[in-house]
Amino acid sequence: GTMDHDGSYLDTVRAGDVVEIGRITEEAEADLDLLSYLERHGVFPRTRLEVIAVDRMSGAVTARTGAGGEVRIEKRSASLIFVRPIRSSASHP
């Protein structure tokens, strides 16, 4: 598909970033377990996520949702979720 130029995938974020879910790719939508997991945690397009941690070993992303809940998204799943940056963590040298 065409690349969006105003964002990236959730597997590229860093702790401290705040992002908005742009869209969930067709591949993610085909993964019904993932989709219901995201819905249970209130993760939809236009949901804001505040990234708390990115697991060094597995690449799993832990984030706080607008509702105050926490969600952990494995790297494979995060790579299927398109996000737009709202606020970046202080850039590291």
C-alpha positions in Angstrom: 0.0 0.0 0.0 1.0 3.6 -0.2 3.1 5.0 2.6 1.8 7.7 4.9 4.4 10.3 5.3 3.2 11.8 8.6 3.8 8.8 10.8 5.3 5.5 11.4 4.5 2.1 12.9 4.1 1.5 16.6 7.1 -0.8 16.7 9.4 2.3 16.1 8.3 4.4 19.1 10.4 5.1 22.2 9.6 5.4 25.9 8.2 8.9 26.5 6.7 9.3 23.0 3.0 10.2 22.8 1.3 9.0 19.6 -2.1 8.8 18.1 -3.3 5.6 16.5 -3.6 6.4 12.8 -5.0 3.1 11.4 -4.8 -0.5 12.1 -3.6 -2.3 8.9 -5.6 -4.9 7.1 -3.2 -7.5 8.3 -3.8 -6.5 11.9 -7.6 -6.5 11.3 -7.3 -10.1 10.1 -5.8 -11.0 13.4 -9.0 -11.3 15.4 -7.2 -12.0 18.7 -5.2 -8.9 18.3 -8.2 -6.8 17.3 -10.3 -7.9 20.3 -7.3 -7.4 22.6 -6.9 -3.8 21.3 -10.7 -3.2 21.6 -10.7 -4.5 25.2 -8.0 -2.1 26.1 -9.7 0.9 24.3 -7.1 1.1 21.5 -8.9 2.4 18.3 -7.9 4.8 15.5 -7.4 8.3 17.0 -6.7 6.9 20.5 -3.7 8.6 22.2 -1.1 6.4 23.6 1.7 7.5 26.0 4.6 5.1 25.6 5.8 4.0 29.0 8.4 1.4 28.0 9.8 -0.6 25.0 11.2 -3.9 26.0 14.8 -4.1 24.9 14.7 -7.9 24.3 11.3 -8.5 22.7 10.5 -5.0 21.3 7.1 -5.2 23.1 5.6 -1.7 23.6 3.9 -0.8 26.9 1.7 2.2 26.7 -0.9 4.1 28.7 -4.2 4.8 26.9 -6.3 7.9 27.3 -8.6 6.0 29.6 -5.7 5.5 32.0 -5.3 1.8 31.3 -2.1 0.1 30.3 -1.7 -2.0 27.2 1.3 -4.2 26.2 1.6 -4.8 22.4 4.1 -7.3 21.1 6.5 -6.1 18.5 4.9 -8.2 15.7 1.5 -6.6 16.4 3.0 -3.1 16.9 4.5 -3.3 13.4 0.9 -3.6 12.1 -0.4 -0.5 13.8 0.2 2.9 12.1 0.7 5.9 14.5 1.2 9.6 14.2 3.6 11.4 16.6 1.9 13.9 19.0 4.9 14.6 21.2 8.4 13.1 21.0 10.5 12.2 24.0 13.5 14.5 24.3 15.7 13.4 21.4 18.7 11.5 22.5 22.1 12.6 21.2 
